[in-house]
Amino acid sequence: MKVSSLAVTLAVLGLLMAPGLALAACTISASGVSFGSYNVFSSTPLDASGSVTYQCAPLAINVQIHLSRGGATSFSPRQMRQGSATLNYNLYLDVARTIVWGDGTGGTQVYSALAAVLIDIVVPIYGRVPAGQNVEPGSYSDTITATILF
């Protein structure tokens, strides 16, 4: 049995400014993580990726990007939903999928970097749906909010 469609949509939250940086501005956009079909009989996890893109001006400044829990009550695991049915997954900062990308709480870490001026910085988001979940067929989804702090 295969789950027909899995998608994590990334919404973008308004910009938050640190005191003293009123002249700095950053933009952020996101590309969701689309997992495709999940095979409940597969013994390997289902991996996919998306991205967050940001740009800052007129100063090079330190930025952090936080990802929300979505519809789950914790970061471990996040959950996609179809009605009351859930499918566990998570989003990671690293390709090895060991560092959960969140808001710095609950064992998660945030993306942090010095933003170059007027250059699009593309940060990959690595997603994984663990193998061995017995779920009903259908389309599962979740919405994650990406927030940039500078």
C-alpha positions in Angstrom: 0.0 0.0 0.0 1.3 3.5 -0.9 0.3 6.8 0.5 -0.4 8.9 -2.5 1.0 12.3 -1.6 3.0 13.8 1.1 3.8 17.5 1.3 5.2 20.0 3.8 4.4 23.6 2.9 6.6 26.3 4.2 4.9 29.6 5.1 7.0 32.7 5.7 6.5 34.9 8.8 7.1 38.6 8.8 10.6 40.0 9.5 11.7 40.6 13.1 14.3 43.3 13.7 16.9 43.4 16.4 17.3 46.8 18.2 19.8 49.1 16.5 19.4 47.5 13.1 16.5 49.5 11.8 18.3 50.2 8.5 18.8 46.6 7.8 16.2 44.6 5.9 15.9 40.9 5.0 13.6 39.0 2.7 12.8 35.3 3.0 11.1 32.8 0.7 10.6 29.1 0.9 10.2 26.0 -1.3 8.3 23.2 0.4 9.3 19.6 0.9 7.4 17.2 -1.3 8.0 13.6 -0.3 5.9 12.0 -3.1 4.6 8.5 -2.4 5.3 6.7 0.9 5.4 2.9 0.7 4.3 1.4 4.1 6.2 -1.9 3.2 9.5 -0.2 2.4 12.3 -0.8 5.0 14.1 2.4 4.1 13.0 6.0 5.0 11.6 8.4 2.5 13.9 11.4 2.0 13.2 14.7 0.2 14.4 18.3 0.3 13.2 21.8 0.0 14.9 25.2 0.7 14.7 28.6 2.4 16.1 31.5 0.5 17.0 34.8 2.1 18.7 38.1 1.2 19.7 41.0 3.4 20.6 44.7 2.7 22.2 47.1 3.1 24.4 45.6 5.8 26.1 42.2 6.3 24.3 41.0 9.5 23.9 37.9 11.6 20.7 36.0 10.8 18.9 33.1 12.3 16.1 31.1 10.7 13.7 29.1 12.9 11.3 26.5 11.6 8.0 25.8 13.6 6.7 22.5 14.8 3.8 22.7 12.3 0.7 20.9 13.5 2.6 18.6 15.9 2.9 19.2 19.7 6.7 18.7 19.6 9.6 18.7 17.2 10.2 15.0 17.6 8.5 13.9 15.6 6.7 16.4 13.5 3.5 15.1 12.0 1.7 15.3 8.7 -2.0 14.9 8.9 -4.9 13.6 6.8 -7.9 14.2 9.0 -7.2 12.5 12.3 -4.5 10.2 10.8 -0.9 11.2 11.3 2.4 10.3 9.6 5.6 11.1 11.4 8.4 13.0 9.7 11.1 15.6 10.5 13.2 18.4 8.9 16.9 18.7 9.3 19.8 21.1 8.9 22.2 18.5 7.7 22.2 16.0 4.8 22.8 13.1 7.2 19.5 14.1 8.9 20.8 14.1 12.4 20.3 17.8 13.4 16.6 18.6 13.7 15.8 22.1 12.5 13.5 24.0 14.8 13.6 27.0 17.1 16.4 26.0 19.4 14.1 24.3 22.0 13.4 20.6 22.5 16.7 19.4 21.2 16.5 21.4 18.0 18.9 23.8 16.4 18.4 26.9 14.3 20.2 28.0 11.1 22.6 30.8 11.9 25.0 32.7 9.6 26.4 36.0 8.6 24.3 37.2 5.7 26.2 38.7 2.8 24.7 41.9 1.3 22.3 41.6 -1.7 23.1 37.9 -2.4 20.5 35.2 -2.4 21.5 32.6 0.2 19.8 29.2 -0.4 19.6 27.0 2.6 18.6 23.4 2.0 16.0 21.7 4.2 16.4 18.0 4.5 13.3 16.0 5.2 12.7 12.4 6.2 9.7 10.2 6.8 10.8 7.1 8.8 10.1 3.7 7.4 7.7 1.2 9.0 4.7 3.5 9.7 1.4 1.7 9.1 -0.9 4.5 7.9 -4.0 4.8 5.8 -3.7 5.7 2.1 -4.3 9.4 1.1 -2.7 12.8 1.0 -0.9 13.9 4.2 0.4 17.5 4.7 1.7 19.9 7.3 2.5 23.6 7.3 5.7 24.9 8.8 6.5 28.6 9.4 10.0 29.8 8.6 10.9 32.9 10.6 14.1 35.0 10.0 15.6 36.9 12.9 18.2 39.6 12.3 
